[in-house]
């Protein structure tokens, strides 16, 4: 799980520099990792079989323009698929992706998912507003792209069983949370857990630990104590 790829906020938990991102993707390429699309990951999870080692799916939240400027060329270079969850109401606004960039990326291995219209904490809104955020964001993005929007991401990871059911009823194939977990990948395709990738000191070492699963394993046991 990535957010912003830029040089403006060193040490931010949601920012990775372009250089760090390029190094991370190079590490995946050079160490035999299989980078799959989110659709492939969900299909694998649905088989109830153990996923092959070194299998990863790459996602981005919020739809920042720097994803196109810095991340997209690196992904294209390595022929890595990825999913960008876009806040539909922020499209074409300063600092966010525009429709032309979305269309270009979808033609080159990048899938666009919905991150709602307004990036609201969904458990705190009424049903009528939930329907707008979940259903209408899908409709808006589908019309812009000319292709089905298949995946959803809960803003700030906020969801409950009712919201999950609505996402399924809207026709999405799966949905991502912001939480890691020892059951990665968990079998609930509408509550897919992810590992947040951050920038900073010893970035590549931390990246290696996170994608190995050891970082999550250690963190969970520390939280249990």
Backbone as CSV, one residue per row, in Angstrom:
resi,resn,N_x,N_y,N_z,CA_x,CA_y,CA_z,C_x,C_y,C_z
1,UNK,0.838,-1.190,0.000,0.000,0.000,0.000,0.877,1.245,0.000
2,UNK,0.823,1.965,-1.102,1.501,3.256,-1.223,0.467,4.371,-1.226
3,UNK,0.949,5.590,-0.992,0.120,6.783,-1.136,0.828,7.760,-2.074
4,UNK,1.627,8.638,-1.487,2.293,9.683,-2.262,3.734,9.300,-2.593
5,UNK,4.128,9.541,-3.835,5.511,9.333,-4.262,6.076,10.715,-4.583
6,UNK,6.799,11.300,-3.643,7.312,12.659,-3.854,8.484,12.945,-2.934
7,UNK,9.036,14.153,-3.065,10.192,14.554,-2.265,9.839,15.651,-1.267
8,UNK,8.560,15.840,-1.010,8.134,17.023,-0.248,7.946,16.796,1.243
9,UNK,7.926,15.565,1.679,7.610,15.326,3.100,8.444,14.171,3.627
10,UNK,9.727,14.385,3.728,10.628,13.335,4.184,10.216,12.834,5.563
11,UNK,10.098,11.527,5.681,9.724,10.946,6.969,8.239,10.751,7.157
12,UNK,7.397,11.276,6.245,5.956,11.087,6.356,5.613,9.614,6.219
13,UNK,4.626,9.176,6.970,4.236,7.767,6.930,3.563,7.385,5.622
14,UNK,3.107,8.378,4.856,2.434,8.043,3.601,3.233,8.498,2.382
15,UNK,4.490,8.866,2.576,5.306,9.355,1.470,6.536,8.483,1.259
16,UNK,6.770,8.149,0.013,7.980,7.457,-0.410,8.608,8.300,-1.512
17,UNK,9.901,8.522,-1.444,10.545,9.341,-2.469,10.622,8.569,-3.788
18,UNK,10.731,9.280,-4.915,10.868,8.592,-6.200,12.057,7.636,-6.233
19,UNK,13.160,8.038,-5.618,14.354,7.196,-5.599,14.118,5.922,-4.796
20,UNK,13.445,6.057,-3.647,13.138,4.888,-2.829,12.194,3.942,-3.567
21,UNK,11.191,4.522,-4.217,10.240,3.690,-4.948,10.934,2.923,-6.068
22,UNK,11.792,3.600,-6.811,12.518,2.932,-7.893,13.384,1.797,-7.353
23,UNK,14.020,2.032,-6.202,14.858,0.995,-5.590,14.012,-0.197,-5.142
24,UNK,12.836,0.068,-4.601,11.956,-1.010,-4.156,11.471,-1.862,-5.324
25,UNK,11.080,-1.204,-6.404,10.625,-1.950,-7.583,11.783,-2.736,-8.190
26,UNK,12.978,-2.147,-8.180,14.155,-2.864,-8.659,14.443,-4.087,-7.818
27,UNK,14.234,-3.970,-6.513,14.437,-5.113,-5.622,13.477,-6.247,-5.980
28,UNK,12.217,-5.915,-6.222,11.248,-6.947,-6.607,11.673,-7.628,-7.902
29,UNK,12.076,-6.810,-8.864,12.452,-7.343,-10.172,13.683,-8.244,-10.082
30,UNK,14.658,-7.811,-9.307,15.941,-8.518,-9.263,15.966,-9.720,-8.325
31,UNK,14.894,-9.866,-7.540,14.882,-10.954,-6.565,13.744,-11.952,-6.787
32,UNK,13.268,-12.002,-8.009,12.348,-13.063,-8.388,10.948,-12.956,-7.837
33,UNK,10.507,-11.736,-7.487,9.132,-11.586,-7.008,8.163,-11.602,-8.184
34,UNK,7.033,-12.194,-7.946,5.965,-12.206,-8.945,4.973,-11.107,-8.583
35,UNK,4.923,-10.068,-9.393,4.010,-8.952,-9.149,2.738,-9.199,-9.955
36,UNK,1.635,-9.366,-9.252,0.361,-9.689,-9.900,-0.604,-8.521,-9.771
37,UNK,-1.600,-8.493,-10.631,-2.657,-7.494,-10.513,-3.524,-7.817,-9.300
38,UNK,-4.290,-6.848,-8.860,-5.194,-7.101,-7.740,-6.224,-8.159,-8.120
39,UNK,-6.662,-8.154,-9.365,-7.610,-9.178,-9.844,-6.986,-10.570,-9.737
40,UNK,-5.732,-10.703,-10.151,-5.060,-12.003,-10.030,-4.930,-12.409,-8.568
41,UNK,-4.607,-11.449,-7.702,-4.466,-11.755,-6.278,-5.792,-12.246,-5.693
42,UNK,-6.876,-11.552,-6.030,-8.193,-11.951,-5.528,-8.569,-13.332,-6.050
43,UNK,-8.302,-13.582,-7.320,-8.606,-14.907,-7.884,-7.815,-15.996,-7.180
44,UNK,-6.559,-15.720,-6.849,-5.745,-16.691,-6.127,-6.294,-16.937,-4.727
45,UNK,-6.686,-15.874,-4.052,-7.227,-15.986,-2.697,-8.512,-16.820,-2.695
46,UNK,-9.340,-16.618,-3.720,-10.615,-17.327,-3.798,-10.450,-18.832,-4.002
47,UNK,-9.280,-19.275,-4.444,-9.052,-20.713,-4.609,-8.853,-21.428,-3.277
48,UNK,-8.627,-20.634,-2.202,-8.358,-21.180,-0.872,-7.066,-21.984,-0.807
49,UNK,-6.215,-21.787,-1.786,-4.910,-22.424,-1.756,-3.866,-21.439,-1.248
50,UNK,-2.770,-21.973,-0.754,-1.681,-21.126,-0.307,-1.068,-20.428,-1.509
51,UNK,-0.890,-19.117,-1.390,-0.308,-18.371,-2.488,1.167,-18.701,-2.655
52,UNK,1.654,-18.671,-3.891,3.083,-18.911,-4.106,3.926,-17.881,-3.361
53,UNK,5.081,-18.299,-2.890,5.997,-17.371,-2.236,6.386,-16.263,-3.199
54,UNK,6.737,-15.133,-2.626,7.192,-13.976,-3.393,6.140,-13.471,-4.386
55,UNK,4.882,-13.538,-3.972,3.796,-12.977,-4.774,3.304,-11.701,-4.119
56,UNK,3.289,-10.605,-4.862,2.841,-9.332,-4.301,1.912,-8.620,-5.286
57,UNK,1.022,-7.791,-4.745,0.199,-6.887,-5.544,0.464,-5.469,-5.038
58,UNK,0.565,-4.531,-5.949,0.924,-3.150,-5.620,-0.313,-2.264,-5.737
59,UNK,-0.581,-1.476,-4.694,-1.714,-0.554,-4.713,-1.289,0.831,-4.234
60,UNK,-2.048,1.836,-4.686,-1.845,3.224,-4.280,-3.197,3.802,-3.861
61,UNK,-3.205,4.589,-2.799,-4.438,5.233,-2.340,-4.430,6.731,-2.624
62,UNK,-5.600,7.275,-2.929,-5.905,8.703,-3.034,-5.795,9.270,-4.443
63,UNK,-4.925,8.739,-5.284,-4.851,9.232,-6.662,-4.074,10.511,-6.831
64,UNK,-2.918,10.611,-6.158,-2.082,11.799,-6.320,-1.441,11.831,-7.705
65,UNK,-1.262,13.034,-8.231,-0.653,13.175,-9.558,0.771,12.631,-9.579
66,UNK,1.449,12.688,-8.426,2.829,12.181,-8.408,2.900,10.672,-8.664
67,UNK,1.784,9.975,-8.516,1.768,8.553,-8.892,2.037,8.401,-10.390
68,UNK,1.476,9.318,-11.167,1.694,9.309,-12.619,3.103,9.796,-12.966
69,UNK,3.551,10.832,-12.292,4.847,11.442,-12.623,6.003,10.522,-12.251
70,UNK,5.967,9.940,-11.063,7.114,9.195,-10.546,6.944,7.668,-10.530
71,UNK,5.757,7.187,-10.153,5.585,5.735,-10.012,5.293,5.057,-11.344
72,UNK,4.417,5.638,-12.125,3.983,5.017,-13.368,5.135,4.678,-14.321
73,UNK,6.106,5.588,-14.559,7.216,5.218,-15.453,8.022,4.021,-14.954
74,UNK,8.187,3.900,-13.641,8.940,2.774,-13.080,8.147,1.482,-13.233
75,UNK,6.866,1.535,-12.952,6.017,0.355,-13.114,6.009,-0.092,-14.576
76,UNK,5.912,0.866,-15.477,5.893,0.555,-16.908,7.217,-0.064,-17.348
77,UNK,8.315,0.469,-16.825,9.647,-0.058,-17.154,9.762,-1.539,-16.808
78,UNK,9.229,-1.913,-15.646,9.324,-3.300,-15.196,8.136,-4.160,-15.623
79,UNK,7.171,-3.546,-16.329,5.945,-4.252,-16.725,5.201,-4.793,-15.509
80,UNK,5.163,-3.974,-14.422,4.454,-4.352,-13.205,3.028,-3.802,-13.248
81,UNK,2.028,-4.635,-13.012,0.665,-4.125,-12.849,0.508,-3.460,-11.485
82,UNK,-0.478,-2.593,-11.354,-0.773,-1.955,-10.069,-2.200,-1.434,-10.107
83,UNK,-2.725,-1.127,-8.941,-4.058,-0.536,-8.828,-3.946,0.791,-8.089
84,UNK,-4.547,1.835,-8.665,-4.595,3.143,-8.009,-6.037,3.416,-7.611
85,UNK,-6.270,3.600,-6.315,-7.605,3.916,-5.811,-7.788,5.435,-5.804
86,UNK,-8.705,5.888,-6.630,-8.876,7.314,-6.903,-10.070,7.873,-6.135
87,UNK,-9.881,9.046,-5.547,-10.993,9.800,-4.973,-11.664,10.514,-6.146
88,UNK,-12.834,10.038,-6.538,-13.446,10.522,-7.775,-13.688,12.033,-7.766
89,UNK,-14.043,12.583,-6.611,-14.320,14.011,-6.519,-13.084,14.882,-6.590
90,UNK,-11.902,14.280,-6.515,-10.655,15.045,-6.575,-9.997,15.016,-7.951
91,UNK,-10.562,14.257,-8.871,-10.002,14.190,-10.220,-9.904,15.577,-10.842
92,UNK,-8.814,15.833,-11.534,-8.563,17.085,-12.245,-8.320,18.274,-11.323
93,UNK,-8.226,18.026,-10.033,-7.873,19.090,-9.091,-6.358,19.126,-8.906
94,UNK,-5.859,20.256,-8.463,-4.416,20.422,-8.297,-3.851,19.359,-7.357
95,UNK,-2.788,18.714,-7.796,-2.131,17.702,-6.977,-2.679,16.303,-7.156
96,UNK,-3.788,16.193,-7.901,-4.402,14.883,-8.124,-4.366,14.524,-9.612
97,UNK,-4.575,13.265,-9.894,-4.576,12.799,-11.270,-5.683,13.454,-12.087
98,UNK,-5.434,13.601,-13.381,-6.492,14.082,-14.264,-6.980,12.933,-15.138
99,UNK,-8.068,13.181,-15.855,-8.703,12.099,-16.606,-7.806,11.576,-17.729
100,UNK,-7.039,12.446,-18.361,-6.144,11.998,-19.434,-5.076,11.050,-18.888
101,UNK,-4.559,11.359,-17.705,-3.553,10.491,-17.084,-4.155,9.137,-16.718
102,UNK,-5.385,9.162,-16.205,-6.050,7.897,-15.870,-6.192,7.014,-17.101
103,UNK,-6.654,7.608,-18.185,-6.877,6.829,-19.403,-5.573,6.262,-19.942
104,UNK,-4.512,7.053,-19.912,-3.219,6.553,-20.385,-2.750,5.372,-19.547
105,UNK,-2.869,5.496,-18.238,-2.385,4.428,-17.370,-3.208,3.156,-17.505
106,UNK,-4.524,3.295,-17.661,-5.348,2.094,-17.802,-5.047,1.348,-19.096
107,UNK,-4.484,2.037,-20.073,-4.076,1.376,-21.313,-2.709,0.709,-21.187
108,UNK,-2.070,0.874,-20.025,-0.706,0.368,-19.853,-0.516,-0.363,-18.528
109,UNK,-1.482,-1.204,-18.183,-1.317,-2.118,-17.062,-1.704,-1.609,-15.694
110,UNK,-2.243,-0.384,-15.601,-2.644,0.159,-14.309,-4.167,0.118,-14.199
111,UNK,-4.661,-0.490,-13.137,-6.105,-0.535,-12.910,-6.503,0.612,-11.982
112,UNK,-7.656,1.188,-12.272,-8.185,2.271,-11.433,-9.337,1.729,-10.598
113,UNK,-9.250,1.937,-9.281,-10.309,1.546,-8.368,-10.917,2.765,-7.711
114,UNK,-12.025,2.564,-7.030,-12.713,3.669,-6.352,-12.261,3.807,-4.897
115,UNK,-12.016,5.054,-4.525,-11.716,5.415,-3.135,-12.778,6.395,-2.649
116,UNK,-13.996,6.171,-3.141,-15.192,6.988,-2.910,-15.127,8.307,-3.688
117,UNK,-16.117,9.155,-3.463,-16.159,10.480,-4.094,-15.489,11.516,-3.218
118,UNK,-15.713,11.417,-1.902,-15.308,12.500,-1.000,-14.294,12.104,0.057
119,UNK,-13.879,10.845,0.080,-12.904,10.354,1.071,-13.414,10.551,2.503
120,UNK,-14.660,10.167,2.726,-15.269,10.273,4.045,-14.999,9.016,4.865
121,UNK,-15.068,9.174,6.191,-15.033,8.025,7.100,-16.399,7.351,6.998
122,UNK,-16.484,6.265,6.263,-17.771,5.696,5.889,-18.643,5.244,7.051
123,UNK,-18.081,4.698,8.144,-18.968,4.310,9.248,-19.718,5.485,9.872
124,UNK,-19.314,6.707,9.564,-19.955,7.872,10.166,-20.994,8.555,9.300
125,UNK,-21.323,7.962,8.126,-22.287,8.619,7.246,-23.550,7.781,7.111
126,UNK,-24.636,8.443,6.706,-25.934,7.776,6.592,-25.999,6.925,5.329
127,UNK,-26.990,6.033,5.295,-27.097,5.079,4.198,-27.194,5.747,2.836
128,UNK,-27.972,6.820,2.739,-28.140,7.486,1.445,-26.812,8.035,0.942
129,UNK,-26.025,8.576,1.850,-24.721,9.105,1.481,-23.734,7.973,1.170
130,UNK,-23.869,6.877,1.892,-23.032,5.714,1.606,-23.244,5.236,0.172
131,UNK,-24.485,5.189,-0.239,-24.790,4.731,-1.589,-24.147,5.630,-2.628
132,UNK,-24.154,6.929,-2.381,-23.519,7.867,-3.311,-22.025,7.605,-3.377
133,UNK,-21.387,7.486,-2.205,-19.937,7.306,-2.154,-19.500,5.989,-2.798
134,UNK,-20.288,4.955,-2.617,-19.915,3.627,-3.106,-20.374,3.402,-4.542
135,UNK,-21.669,3.649,-4.815,-22.224,3.372,-6.137,-21.841,4.443,-7.157
136,UNK,-22.023,5.703,-6.786,-21.806,6.776,-7.761,-20.338,6.942,-8.132
137,UNK,-19.438,6.688,-7.179,-18.012,6.783,-7.515,-17.658,5.740,-8.575
138,UNK,-18.221,4.559,-8.432,-18.008,3.490,-9.424,-18.543,3.902,-10.788
139,UNK,-19.738,4.460,-10.790,-20.365,4.887,-12.038,-19.559,6.004,-12.702
140,UNK,-19.148,6.999,-11.915,-18.369,8.119,-12.449,-17.090,7.644,-13.109
141,UNK,-16.335,6.815,-12.405,-15.045,6.360,-12.920,-15.217,5.428,-14.123
142,UNK,-16.252,4.592,-14.088,-16.520,3.709,-15.221,-16.826,4.509,-16.478
143,UNK,-17.607,5.580,-16.334,-17.943,6.415,-17.485,-16.715,7.145,-18.022
144,UNK,-15.852,7.603,-17.140,-14.640,8.300,-17.563,-13.696,7.363,-18.310
145,UNK,-13.520,6.164,-17.780,-12.537,5.232,-18.314,-13.055,4.396,-19.476
146,UNK,-14.355,4.248,-19.543,-14.918,3.388,-20.569,-14.684,1.920,-20.289
147,UNK,-14.440,1.596,-19.046,-14.263,0.205,-18.635,-14.702,0.047,-17.179
148,UNK,-15.025,-1.163,-16.808,-15.575,-1.417,-15.473,-14.561,-1.130,-14.375
149,UNK,-15.025,-0.477,-13.313,-14.209,-0.269,-12.117,-14.526,-1.415,-11.167
150,UNK,-13.502,-2.226,-10.877,-13.759,-3.524,-10.243,-13.427,-3.594,-8.764
151,UNK,-12.672,-2.605,-8.246,-12.214,-2.702,-6.863,-12.447,-1.396,-6.103
152,UNK,-12.592,-1.555,-4.802,-12.923,-0.443,-3.902,-11.923,-0.420,-2.759
153,UNK,-11.690,0.764,-2.208,-10.815,0.904,-1.045,-11.496,1.801,-0.015
154,UNK,-11.593,1.322,1.223,-12.254,2.081,2.289,-11.351,3.232,2.747
155,UNK,-11.830,4.479,2.680,-11.010,5.603,3.150,-10.598,5.434,4.612
156,UNK,-9.343,5.611,4.888,-8.766,5.462,6.221,-9.084,4.088,6.809
157,UNK,-9.422,3.138,5.955,-9.698,1.776,6.407,-11.007,1.607,7.141
158,UNK,-11.910,2.593,7.069,-13.142,2.539,7.848,-14.270,1.778,7.163
159,UNK,-14.715,0.687,7.791,-15.836,-0.081,7.234,-16.457,-0.933,8.335
160,UNK,-17.645,-1.444,8.055,-18.293,-2.425,8.916,-19.004,-3.424,8.013
161,UNK,-19.736,-4.355,8.588,-20.366,-5.396,7.785,-21.388,-4.828,6.806
162,UNK,-22.128,-3.804,7.219,-23.117,-3.196,6.323,-22.430,-2.557,5.119
163,UNK,-21.357,-1.825,5.375,-20.626,-1.160,4.298,-20.019,-2.202,3.359
164,UNK,-19.474,-3.248,3.934,-18.894,-4.327,3.138,-19.952,-4.933,2.209
165,UNK,-21.144,-5.145,2.738,-22.227,-5.720,1.947,-22.637,-4.798,0.807
166,UNK,-22.655,-3.505,1.089,-23.004,-2.531,0.056,-21.970,-2.518,-1.062
167,UNK,-20.716,-2.648,-0.700,-19.649,-2.673,-1.711,-19.824,-3.889,-2.614
168,UNK,-20.148,-5.032,-2.027,-20.392,-6.225,-2.827,-21.615,-6.069,-3.716
169,UNK,-22.678,-5.478,-3.169,-23.907,-5.291,-3.933,-23.723,-4.312,-5.084
170,UNK,-22.770,-3.399,-4.949,-22.508,-2.414,-6.003,-21.785,-3.021,-7.200
171,UNK,-21.324,-4.260,-7.048,-20.703,-4.941,-8.168,-19.188,-4.960,-8.165
172,UNK,-18.574,-4.489,-7.096,-17.114,-4.580,-6.992,-16.711,-6.044,-6.784
173,UNK,-15.522,-6.388,-7.224,-15.016,-7.748,-7.071,-14.253,-7.946,-5.767
174,UNK,-13.898,-6.848,-5.094,-13.165,-6.921,-3.841,-12.908,-5.531,-3.309
175,UNK,-12.422,-5.467,-2.064,-12.171,-4.173,-1.440,-10.989,-4.278,-0.490
176,UNK,-10.224,-3.199,-0.409,-9.012,-3.157,0.413,-9.208,-2.334,1.674
177,UNK,-8.604,-2.806,2.749,-8.530,-2.054,3.994,-7.138,-1.415,4.075
178,UNK,-6.845,-0.819,5.220,-5.498,-0.270,5.442,-4.761,-1.053,6.510
179,UNK,-5.304,-2.217,6.885,-4.737,-2.966,8.005,-3.881,-4.126,7.542
180,UNK,-2.740,-4.345,8.222,-1.978,-5.561,7.987,-2.571,-6.683,8.825
181,UNK,-2.027,-7.882,8.702,-2.509,-8.968,9.544,-1.762,-10.251,9.283
182,UNK,-1.693,-11.112,10.278,-0.929,-12.344,10.132,-1.586,-13.280,9.115
183,UNK,-2.860,-13.045,8.807,-3.552,-13.911,7.859,-3.361,-13.452,6.422
184,UNK,-2.427,-12.562,6.186,-2.188,-12.100,4.821,-1.898,-13.276,3.906
185,UNK,-2.536,-13.391,2.715,-3.717,-12.607,2.414,-4.942,-13.238,3.076
186,UNK,-5.707,-12.465,3.795,-6.892,-13.024,4.433,-7.894,-13.415,3.357
187,UNK,-8.807,-14.291,3.683,-9.701,-14.876,2.693,-10.944,-14.039,2.433
188,UNK,-11.136,-12.978,3.162,-12.280,-12.098,2.927,-11.890,-11.095,1.854
189,UNK,-12.367,-11.298,0.647,-11.943,-10.437,-0.467,-12.556,-9.037,-0.404
190,UNK,-13.458,-8.804,0.540,-13.982,-7.458,0.750,-13.405,-6.803,2.004
191,UNK,-12.352,-7.395,2.523,-11.598,-6.791,3.627,-10.134,-7.194,3.482
192,UNK,-9.588,-6.940,2.304,-8.220,-7.347,2.008,-7.223,-6.511,2.804
193,UNK,-6.377,-7.192,3.546,-5.371,-6.509,4.361,-4.159,-6.164,3.520
194,UNK,-3.503,-5.047,3.867,-2.334,-4.605,3.115,-1.238,-4.158,4.066
195,UNK,-0.033,-4.090,3.549,1.124,-3.619,4.309,1.496,-2.234,3.794
196,UNK,1.512,-1.249,4.686,1.857,0.118,4.279,3.353,0.250,4.054
197,UNK,3.718,0.822,2.917,5.113,1.077,2.598,5.397,2.557,2.818
198,UNK,6.369,2.852,3.645,6.745,4.229,3.975,8.190,4.480,3.571
199,UNK,8.541,5.744,3.490,9.911,6.116,3.172,10.711,6.396,4.423
200,UNK,11.968,6.754,4.238,12.796,7.134,5.379,14.076,6.342,5.471
201,UNK,14.712,6.469,6.594,16.007,5.842,6.820,15.915,4.318,6.720
202,UNK,16.955,3.710,6.149,17.017,2.255,5.990,15.796,1.717,5.245
203,UNK,15.321,2.528,4.289,14.071,2.208,3.622,14.073,0.832,2.969
204,UNK,15.108,0.503,2.231,15.110,-0.760,1.501,15.160,-1.950,2.450
205,UNK,15.868,-1.817,3.570,15.904,-2.889,4.558,14.521,-3.106,5.152
206,UNK,13.843,-2.017,5.508,12.490,-2.125,6.064,11.542,-2.705,5.025
207,UNK,11.689,-2.263,3.787,10.858,-2.787,2.695,11.007,-4.300,2.590
208,UNK,12.246,-4.766,2.650,12.493,-6.209,2.559,11.826,-6.952,3.713
209,UNK,11.877,-6.382,4.902,11.238,-7.017,6.055,9.717,-7.054,5.900
210,UNK,9.164,-5.941,5.400,7.714,-5.861,5.279,7.174,-6.852,4.262
211,UNK,7.829,-6.959,3.113,7.299,-7.871,2.108,7.597,-9.332,2.428
212,UNK,8.491,-9.553,3.376,8.760,-10.923,3.813,7.693,-11.438,4.777
213,UNK,6.964,-10.517,5.414,5.971,-10.899,6.410,6.476,-10.828,7.840
214,UNK,7.792,-10.775,8.038,8.348,-10.773,9.395,7.972,-9.502,10.158
215,UNK,7.949,-8.372,9.456,7.629,-7.099,10.104,6.228,-7.155,10.703
216,UNK,5.271,-7.657,9.923,3.898,-7.772,10.408,3.803,-8.767,11.558
217,UNK,4.506,-9.876,11.441,4.492,-10.905,12.487,4.996,-10.329,13.802
218,UNK,6.094,-9.581,13.757,6.674,-8.979,14.969,5.735,-7.933,15.546
219,UNK,5.187,-7.074,14.678,4.306,-5.998,15.130,3.064,-6.554,15.814
220,UNK,2.470,-7.582,15.255,1.266,-8.141,15.837,1.506,-8.745,17.206
221,UNK,2.621,-9.413,17.373,2.919,-10.006,18.666,3.281,-8.956,19.699
222,UNK,3.888,-7.873,19.276,4.166,-6.774,20.191,2.861,-6.126,20.650
223,UNK,1.893,-5.987,19.728,0.604,-5.395,20.070,-0.205,-6.287,21.012
224,UNK,0.038,-7.604,20.949,-0.700,-8.530,21.805,-0.183,-8.489,23.241
225,UNK,1.072,-8.087,23.450,1.677,-8.102,24.781,1.133,-6.979,25.676
